[in-house]
Amino acid sequence: MLTAFLGLRPRIDYSQVPSPIEAIENDCQIWETKTYMTLPGTHVPLSTSEFSSVDQGNANNPMFSLGSR
């Protein structure tokens, strides 16, 4: 009975699985010279990458203003 269900699961081709070490090293090389802009549009650097960023946030909401009371 169990042999009837063996064909339902696809086999994993390990040559298709990306290496996490290579992904980390590639990301470090990419963000070594680029500056991360915080507005949407590009992927976020991995937590293992050192990078510089520019905060492009929008704080026009009165709740976030630091005006005097």
HUFENDA-V302735 format. One record per pair of residues at least 6 apart in sequence whose ideal C-beta (glycine too) atoms are under 8 Angstrom apart, sorted by the first residue. I is the first residue (numbers start at 1). GAP is how many residues later the second one is. Records with the same first field share a line. If there is no record, write none. Layout:
# HUFENDA-V302735
I = GAP, GAP
This chain:
# HUFENDA-V302735
23 = 23
24 = 22, 24, 25
27 = 18, 19, 21, 22
28 = 18, 20, 21, 22
30 = 15, 19
31 = 14, 18, 19, 20
32 = 18, 19
34 = 17
35 = 16, 17, 18, 19
36 = 6, 8, 9, 15, 16, 17, 18
37 = 16, 17, 19
38 = 15, 16, 17, 18, 19
39 = 17
45 = 6
59 = 6
